[in-house]
Structure formats: C-alpha cells, structure tokens
Amino acid sequence: MPASGWLRSLKPASQAFIDGDMDCLAPLDYPFLNQGQVCEQVECLSGHLGRLGLEHRRAVIGYSLYTRQLEAVQERTGKAFCAGNCGRPPVGCCNAAHYRVHSLADFMIGRPSGLAMQLAASIEGLQRSEDAWSRHEGLTHTSDHCAYLAERGCTLLLFKSPRCIHYICPHLEADLLLRFPGAAPAYAAAMSVAAVSTSLRSADFTSPEVLAAACLMLPGIPGA
C-alpha cells in the first residue's frame, strides 16, 4: 500500500520548521527514492511532528526515509518470494511483537540514550497511526501473532521497527545468494547485523552498510 496516502492524511501540528527540515534533509543522498517522494515525506512529517525538538524530529524523519528505501529494495528482492515461498505460513517472521523497538532488557542492560528512547517512542506512536489508516483503507487484522499483521501483509508503511525492516529469513537469504551472487552476501550480512543490534543510539536504528550493499545489488529504483 503506497505511503503517500498516509502521509497526506497527517494533520500538521506546526509548519514553522518545514523549510529548515527540507534544507537539512532533502539534499542528502537517497538512492532508492526520487526527489518528489523525499520532499513530500519531509514536508508531511515535519508539519505533523512540528512540536518535537529539532534533533528528535529530524531523527524520526530520517528514519522514515531510510525505511522507505529498504521497502523499495525489498519490493524488488524479497516480497514476491516471501508471498509464494514462505517456509512458515501463514505468519512467517511476523510471529511475535517484533514491532517493539526496545525490550525491558534493553532498558535494564543496554540503557538507550535519551534520543534513542524518544525516537523509539515516536516510531511506536506513528505505527499506531499507520495501522489505523491501513485498516481504514480496508486491511483486516489477523488473530494473534503480531498486532500489525493483516491478511494481506503488514499494516505498517514507514515505521517498521529496526528489527522488522532488517530481518531476512534463511530461505530468503538463500534465494538472494542465487539471484545476486556477487552482492547478496554483503547485503545479507549487513541486514543480519542490523536486525539483531540493540538500538542504543539514534545512529543504531539505521545501517549505511545495508544501503551501500543494496546499491551494489540493485540499480537505483527511484519511485518504487
């Protein structure tokens, strides 16, 4: 389901910071997005999150731009395979509450930074917004398993947790190694590291290594 519909549905809290956020975020490199997607996303989220502090707000927007790129990559590399070849139907990897960013152990042992906790809280709040919009658009939850699993897939668009957005199962990894033998090993390794890492700092939520490996595996696919 396209993310643009949800983005356009967001109510602005303040438009005071849109230009500054655009100047900061839009010129950065997004190999799997086109400029129109980037600008729309920054504008909609900056307005909606306008009451957040600058560092917090830009961390949330930056994370969403990262996940949208990974969604574009996975659209080309994994979603069709998962739909037709899942080794654990009907829920596959969506078999628990993996959408949560931090566990109690993360708080007790890892002690995430203040910004990491703010980012996690915003992600989980925006997950609820995405889920409500997706259900309004016709997706129906399945029973049990993940709270955001619907009959036609995940109801989340831009705010899957780091664990969810980076996870690839052994079946998909084997398929990628067959289809992209040159670049897939680095991509799969980077995804695996990111999927199990604890997000103790805001920088831990994303992985430049994943995007670098994806660029070698696929040509840029703006607009996907």
N, C-alpha and C positions, 0 to 999 in steps of 0.2 A: 504494500500500500504506500503510495507516494507520501513523503514527509511534508511536501509543500502545503497540503490541505490542513494539516495540524498546525503548522507554523502560522498560516494565515488566520487560523481561528483564535490565536492567543490574544488576550486583551492587554494592551500596553499599560504599564504602570507609570512610566515616565519616558519621554522621548528626548530627554536632555542630554543623554550620553551616546546617542546613536552615531553621530558624526565622529566622535572620538574613538568609539569602538571600531567603526568602519575603517578609520585611518590606521588603526593599530593592527587589525586582524585581516582585513580583506587583501592587502598586498602580499601576504605570506603565500608560500607555495602549497597548493592543494592539487596534486597530480591527477586525482580521480574525480574532481569536481570542476564544473565550469564557473565562470565568474558570476553569472546570474544566480546560480544556486548559492554561492558563497555570500553574495550581497543580500539576498533575500533572508538567508538564515541569520546573518549578523543583525540585520535590521529588526527582524521579528523578535529574536531572543533578547537583544539589547533593550528594546522597548518593554518587553514583558518582565525582564529582570532588572528594570531601571532602579529599583530601590536597594539593590545589593551594592556592596562596596565594589570598587573598580577591579581589584585583583580577583575577588570572588566571581564577579560577573564574567569577566573575560576568561577565567578558567573554565566556567561552565560552557560558554560559547565555543571555546577552543576544543573542549572535549567533544562537543556535538559535531563539530566539523571533522574531527578525527574519525568518529564512529561512522559518519555518513560515507566517508571514503572507504572504510572497511566493508560497509554494507555493499558498496559498488563492486569492490573486489570479490566479495563472496557471492554476489549475484552471478558473476562470471565463472567462478571456480567451484562453488560448493552447494548452492541451494538446490539445484536440479538433482544433483547426486543424492543429497540428503532426502529429498522428497521421494525418490524412487528406489533408494538402496539402503535406507536406514537399517542398521543391524539390531535396533531395539525399538521397534514400533510398538505403540503409536506415539510415544513421547520422546524417544531418542534421548538427547542430552538434556532435555527440559524436564528432568525428573525430580527436581527439588527447587528450593528457593535460591537459586544461583543469582537472581537479580539483585540480592542484597550486596552492597559494596563491602561492608565491614561486618565481621563476626564479633561476638563478645571476646573471643580470644585475641583478635586483632587489637581491641581496645586495651585489654589487660596486659598483653605481652609486647605488642609492637608499638603502641602508643602513637597513633597517627597525629600528624601536625594539625594545627588549627585549621589551616586552609584545606587540608585533605578531608577533614571532617565536614567542613562547610560544603565542599564540592560533593561529597557523598550524600549529604542531606538534600542538596538541590537536585542531584540526579534522581534520588528516590521520589522526591516530590514531583518532578517532571515525568517520571514513569507513570505516576497515577493519572496525570493529565493526559498523557499519550494513550493510556489504556482506556480512559473514559471516552476519548474521541474515537478510537478504533471501534469500540463497542457501539457507539452512536452510528458509526458507518456500516455496521452490520456484522462485525466479528462476534462470535459467541464463545465464551469460555468453555473449556473442557472441565470436567470434575477432577479434583485432587491435583497432584503434581504441582507445577509452577502456577502461581497466581495469575501470570500473564500469558499462559498458553491457551490459544484458541484453536478451533477446529481446523483453521487454515494457516496456522503458524502463530508467531509471536505478535502480540498487540503493540509491542514497543517499536519505535521508529528510529529515534536518535539517541536514546538514553538507556540502552542495554548496559549492564554493569561491565567493568573491565573483564571479569571472568567470562561472562557470556559472549562478549564480542570477540574475544581472542580464542575461544575454545574450538579445537577441531579434533574429532574423534580419530582413533586409529584407522578406521575404514576410509574416512575421507582423506587422511594423510597418505595412505597407500595409493589412493586414486590420483591424488595430486602428483605424487612421485612418478607415476606412469605417464601422466599427461604433460608435466612440466619438469622433466628430469634434470635440467640444468639449474633452474632457480628454485624449485619447490623445496629442496632440503633446507635452505637458509630461511625461507618463509615459514615452513612448519616449525623449525627450531625456535625462531623468534616468537611465533604465536604461542608455542608451548610455554616458553619462559614467561611471557606476559600473562598468560592465563592463570598461572599459579602464584604469581607475585602478589604480595600484600601491598596495597596502595597506601603507603605510609606518608608519602609526599604527593603533592599535586602532580609532579612530573611522572610519578609511577602509574598514573591512570592510562597513559598512552605509551606507545613504543615507536620511536623513529626507525628502529631496526625492522619492524614489521612493514612499514610503508616503503622503506628502501628495498626490501626483498620483493615486495609486491610489484614495485616498478620494474624490476628485472624480470619478473614472471609474466607480467602483462603490459601491453602498451597502455598509456593513459586513456581513460574511458570517460571523459567529461560528459556529464548529463546522464550517466547511468542511474 
